[in-house]
């Protein structure tokens, strides 16, 4: 008796996917619900479990192949003995054995990198949670494997005679001659061409759509973060003890944005054809950086969420995003977005809209700057804020007053938290 392994139902608007990594090889014994294969769509990575116990008899599509919903990609033989079986041919035949032991404790990006470099996961020192191998672990392993180049650097005069080909061939080490004052030029200039991931291709498509299909304009303001920093420092330990999650800055910004959206409903809107749709709820997307690219999971009804609930959901989204476990429901929809380039050190930027939303808020690095208060120059922790909006549906006055409302709420967090 055999059981077919099929591609699960794909999300709406997704026509196909790409096989990222098989966790089992043909002939391996498998158990029901064990992770069998990862399929990447342009939005999420789907982990396909084994539908039954048995032996993986056939793999019909290799890593990198494109598949569609309900397509048969493998065959499981029930109660069979492990044996070599038919497997989809590799795209390039290689004389050496390039079988890779995939680790169930590695993310899709790490598994793909291990497959490309024919690495065994057991050889890589894992630094992730619960012994998980990350993409950074694989890159560090590859870096440590490369022997240092034996190079002698000899400064020479500008008109020095060139080294002959015969002399270079007989030299015990590569000699790189430099002209004083000029930068060193590496003779070895490798290049690597890799296909764009489905998620990266989708992000590129949406960014291009945003720049070509909207009338984007950005307004800026600055916020004094001293009140929030003081509040956070006073209650950080008790907050973490009571709620089991750290108190960050993002929860304050989500609360401020939700309150500002209620006061300025024209920002909490989207264009649908010739109509403007005003949303009576605040579904706020928070941009999260992962190994696969940028994802924006949605905090549903953020206007009713506490700081603890916001921080808990953001942490869960971040963990699932790194593991490729976000569902379509997690990243679909949203009426407003927030992105934080400050965590990477960005001082100022102009965020790009996430269509069909009408606005996106950009956070940046907090830095001590001199400001004037009551005629006196003082040092305060200042963050620059950027609000990009679609000028087709949002007037400049509305955008400026919306951003000013966010600043006022953040500089007086008590009024925001007490609904004053």
C-alpha positions in Angstrom: 0.0 0.0 0.0 1.3 3.4 -0.9 0.5 6.9 0.2 1.0 10.0 -2.0 2.7 13.1 -0.6 0.9 16.1 -2.1 1.6 19.8 -2.0 -0.9 21.4 0.5 -3.4 23.9 -0.5 -1.6 27.2 -1.3 -2.7 30.6 0.0 -5.1 32.7 -2.0 -3.3 34.6 -4.8 -0.3 32.2 -4.7 -0.2 30.0 -7.8 2.9 27.8 -7.1 5.8 27.2 -4.8 9.4 26.0 -4.8 10.7 22.9 -3.0 13.3 24.3 -0.6 14.6 21.2 1.2 13.7 17.5 1.7 14.3 16.5 5.3 14.4 12.8 4.3 16.0 10.9 1.4 14.4 8.2 -0.7 14.6 4.9 1.2 14.4 6.5 4.7 11.9 5.3 7.3 9.5 8.1 8.3 6.7 8.5 10.8 3.4 10.2 10.4 3.4 14.0 11.0 7.2 14.1 10.9 8.6 17.1 8.9 9.1 15.8 5.4 9.7 18.8 3.0 9.7 22.6 3.0 7.9 24.4 0.2 8.6 28.2 -0.2 5.9 30.4 -1.7 6.3 34.1 -2.3 4.9 34.9 1.1 5.6 32.0 3.6 7.4 28.7 3.9 5.1 25.7 4.2 6.3 22.7 6.2 4.7 19.5 4.8 4.4 16.7 7.3 4.5 13.0 6.4 0.9 11.8 5.8 1.6 8.3 7.0 4.2 5.9 8.6 6.4 4.0 6.2 9.3 4.3 3.8 9.8 7.3 1.5 9.8 5.3 -1.8 10.1 8.1 -4.3 10.9 11.8 -4.5 9.4 13.2 -7.6 10.6 16.8 -7.3 14.1 17.8 -6.2 15.1 20.9 -4.3 14.6 24.0 -6.4 11.7 22.5 -8.5 8.5 24.5 -8.9 5.3 22.7 -7.8 1.6 23.6 -7.6 -1.2 22.9 -5.1 -2.3 19.3 -4.7 0.6 18.1 -7.0 2.1 14.7 -6.0 5.7 15.2 -5.0 6.6 11.9 -3.3 5.3 8.4 -2.5 5.4 6.6 0.8 5.3 2.8 1.0 3.6 1.6 4.1 5.3 -1.0 6.3 8.2 -1.2 3.9 11.9 -1.8 4.7 14.3 1.0 4.1 16.0 0.6 0.7 17.4 2.8 -2.0 14.6 4.0 -4.2 14.0 6.3 -7.1 14.7 9.9 -6.6 14.4 13.0 -8.7 17.7 13.6 -10.4 19.9 16.5 -9.2 20.0 19.5 -11.5 23.8 19.1 -12.0 25.5 15.7 -11.8 28.6 15.8 -9.6 31.3 13.1 -9.2 31.5 13.5 -5.5 28.8 12.6 -3.0 26.8 15.7 -2.3 24.3 14.2 0.1 23.7 16.6 2.9 22.4 15.6 6.3 19.7 18.2 6.9 19.1 19.2 10.5 15.5 19.5 11.7 16.9 22.1 14.0 17.9 24.4 11.2 15.9 27.1 9.4 15.2 27.0 5.7 17.9 29.5 4.9 20.5 27.5 6.9 19.4 24.2 5.2 19.7 25.7 1.8 23.2 27.1 2.5 24.3 23.7 3.8 22.9 22.0 0.7 24.7 24.4 -1.6 28.1 23.8 0.2 27.5 20.0 0.9 27.8 20.5 4.7 26.8 18.1 7.4 24.8 19.9 10.1 26.5 17.9 12.8 29.8 19.6 12.0 28.4 23.1 12.5 28.4 24.7 15.9 24.8 25.9 16.6 24.1 29.1 18.4 20.4 29.3 18.0 17.7 28.5 20.5 17.5 24.8 21.5 20.6 24.0 19.5 19.2 25.4 16.3 21.6 26.0 13.4 21.3 29.5 12.0 22.4 30.9 8.7 25.1 32.9 10.6 26.4 29.6 12.0 26.8 28.1 8.5 28.5 31.3 7.2 30.9 31.2 10.2 31.7 27.6 9.6 32.5 28.3 5.9 34.6 31.2 6.9 36.6 29.1 9.3 37.2 26.4 6.7 39.0 28.7 4.3 42.8 28.6 4.8 44.5 32.0 5.0 46.1 33.1 1.7 49.9 33.1 1.8 50.6 36.5 0.5 53.7 38.8 0.5 53.1 42.5 0.1 56.0 44.5 -1.3 55.7 48.2 -1.8 57.5 49.3 -5.0 58.2 52.5 -6.8 55.7 53.8 -9.4 58.0 53.0 -12.4 59.2 49.6 -11.0 59.7 46.8 -13.6 56.8 44.3 -13.8 57.4 40.7 -12.5 57.9 38.3 -15.3 55.6 35.4 -15.8 58.3 32.8 -15.3 59.4 34.4 -12.0 55.8 34.5 -10.8 55.3 30.8 -11.5 58.4 29.8 -9.6 57.7 32.0 -6.6 56.8 30.1 -3.4 53.9 32.5 -2.6 51.7 34.9 -4.4 53.3 38.4 -4.5 51.0 41.4 -4.7 53.0 44.5 -5.5 51.6 47.8 -4.4 52.3 51.4 -5.4 52.7 53.6 -2.2 49.5 55.6 -1.7 47.3 53.5 -3.9 44.7 51.0 -2.6 45.5 47.3 -2.9 43.8 45.5 -5.8 42.9 41.9 -5.3 43.7 39.6 -8.2 41.0 37.1 -7.2 37.6 38.6 -7.8 35.0 35.9 -7.4 31.4 36.3 -8.2 28.4 34.1 -7.3 25.0 34.2 -9.0 22.1 32.8 -7.0 18.4 32.8 -7.9 16.2 35.3 -6.0 14.1 33.7 -3.3 10.4 33.7 -3.8 9.9 36.0 -0.8 12.6 38.4 -2.0 11.0 38.4 -5.5 7.7 39.2 -4.0 9.1 42.0 -1.8 10.8 43.5 -4.9 7.5 43.3 -6.8 5.5 45.0 -4.1 8.1 47.7 -3.6 8.1 48.5 -7.3 4.3 48.5 -7.3 4.4 51.0 -4.4 6.8 53.4 -6.1 5.0 53.2 -9.5 1.4 53.0 -8.3 1.1 55.5 -5.5 1.9 59.2 -4.9 4.3 58.8 -2.0 5.3 61.8 0.1 7.2 61.7 3.5 6.9 64.1 6.4 9.3 64.2 9.3 9.3 65.0 13.0 11.3 64.3 16.1 10.3 62.9 19.5 11.9 63.3 22.9 12.2 59.7 24.2 13.1 60.7 27.7 9.6 60.1 29.2 9.3 56.6 27.7 12.9 55.7 28.6 12.3 56.8 32.2 9.1 54.8 32.4 10.7 51.8 30.8 13.7 51.9 33.1 11.6 52.2 36.2 9.3 49.2 35.4 11.4 47.0 33.1 12.2 44.3 35.7 8.7 44.1 37.2 7.1 44.1 33.7 9.3 41.2 32.6 8.7 39.3 35.9 4.9 39.7 35.7 4.4 39.2 31.9 7.4 37.0 30.9 8.4 39.3 28.1 10.8 42.3 27.9 9.4 45.8 27.6 10.6 47.4 24.4 9.9 50.6 22.6 7.8 49.1 19.8 4.8 48.5 22.1 4.6 52.2 22.9 4.7 53.1 19.2 2.0 50.6 18.4 -0.2 52.0 21.1 0.5 55.6 20.0 -0.2 54.7 16.3 -3.5 52.9 17.2 -4.7 55.9 19.2 -3.6 58.4 16.5 -5.4 56.2 13.8 -8.6 56.5 15.8 -8.3 60.3 15.9 -7.3 60.5 12.2 -9.5 57.9 10.4 -8.3 59.3 7.0 -4.9 57.8 7.6 -6.5 54.4 8.5 -7.8 53.9 5.0 -6.9 52.3 1.7 -7.7 53.0 -2.0 -9.8 50.3 -3.8 -10.3 51.3 -7.4 -12.1 54.6 -7.4 -13.2 54.2 -3.8 -11.5 55.0 -0.4 -12.1 52.3 2.2 -12.1 53.6 5.8 -11.3 50.9 8.3 -13.0 50.9 11.7 -10.3 48.8 13.3 -6.5 49.2 13.7 -4.6 46.2 12.2 -1.0 47.3 12.5 1.8 45.5 10.7 5.3 45.5 12.3 8.2 44.9 10.0 10.5 42.0 11.1 13.8 41.2 9.4 14.5 37.4 8.9 17.1 35.4 7.0 14.7 35.1 4.1 13.9 38.8 3.9 11.5 41.3 5.4 8.1 40.2 6.6 5.3 42.3 8.1 3.0 40.2 10.5 -0.2 41.9 11.6 -1.3 42.8 15.2 -5.1 42.5 14.8 -7.2 45.1 16.7 -4.1 46.7 18.2 -6.3 49.5 19.7 -7.5 47.0 22.3 -4.1 45.4 23.1 -2.1 46.0 26.2 1.7 46.7 26.1 2.3 43.1 27.3 0.1 41.6 24.6 1.8 43.7 22.0 5.3 42.7 23.1 4.3 39.0 23.4 2.8 38.9 19.9 5.8 40.7 18.4 8.3 38.2 20.1 6.2 35.3 18.8 6.1 36.7 15.3 9.8 37.3 15.3 10.6 33.7 16.4 8.2 32.2 13.9 9.5 34.5 11.2 13.1 33.3 11.8 11.9 29.7 11.7 9.8 30.2 8.6 6.6 29.3 10.5 4.5 32.4 9.8 1.1 31.6 8.3 -0.7 33.5 5.5 -3.2 34.9 8.1 -0.3 36.3 10.1 0.9 38.5 7.2 -2.3 39.2 5.3 -4.2 42.5 5.6 -3.2 45.3 7.8 -4.3 49.0 7.7 -1.1 50.6 8.9 2.6 49.6 9.2 5.6 50.5 11.4 9.2 49.8 10.5 12.2 50.3 12.8 15.5 51.0 11.0 16.9 52.3 14.3 17.7 48.8 15.5 20.3 48.7 12.7 21.6 52.2 13.4 19.6 54.2 10.8 19.4 57.8 11.7 16.8 58.8 9.0 15.1 57.2 6.1 12.0 57.4 4.0 10.0 54.2 4.3 8.1 52.8 1.3 4.4 52.2 1.5 2.9 48.7 1.9 0.0 48.8 -0.6 -2.9 49.2 -0.3 -2.2 50.9 3.0 -2.1 54.7 3.0 0.7 55.3 5.4 3.7 53.8 7.1 5.7 55.0 10.1 9.5 54.8 10.2 11.3 54.7 13.6 15.1 55.5 13.8 18.0 55.5 16.2 17.7 57.2 19.5 20.6 59.6 20.0 21.4 62.3 22.5 21.0 65.7 20.9 21.0 69.3 22.1 17.5 70.8 22.2 16.0 74.1 23.5 13.5 73.9 26.3 12.2 77.1 27.9 15.1 79.0 26.4 17.7 76.6 27.8 19.9 74.2 25.8 19.6 70.7 27.2 20.6 67.2 26.0 17.7 64.9 25.3 17.4 61.4 23.7 15.9 62.2 20.4 14.4 60.0 17.7 13.6 61.2 14.2 10.3 59.9 12.9 9.2 59.6 9.2 5.7 59.2 8.0 5.3 58.2 4.3 1.8 58.5 3.0 -0.2 58.2 -0.2 -1.0 61.7 -1.3 -3.8 60.5 -3.4 -6.0 59.9 -0.4 -4.2 61.7 2.4 -3.7 65.5 2.5 -0.5 67.0 3.8 -2.3 68.6 6.7 -3.7 65.3 7.8 -0.4 63.5 7.6 1.5 66.3 9.5 -1.2 66.4 12.3 -1.3 62.6 12.5 2.5 62.5 13.1 2.3 65.3 15.5 -0.3 63.4 17.5 2.0 60.4 17.7 4.8 62.6 19.0 2.5 64.2 21.7 1.4 60.7 22.8 4.9 59.4 23.1 6.2 62.5 25.0 3.3 62.1 27.5 2.9 58.3 27.7 0.7 58.6 30.8 -2.1 60.3 28.8 -1.9 57.5 26.2 -2.0 54.7 28.7 -4.8 56.2 30.7 -6.9 57.1 27.6 -6.9 60.8 28.4 
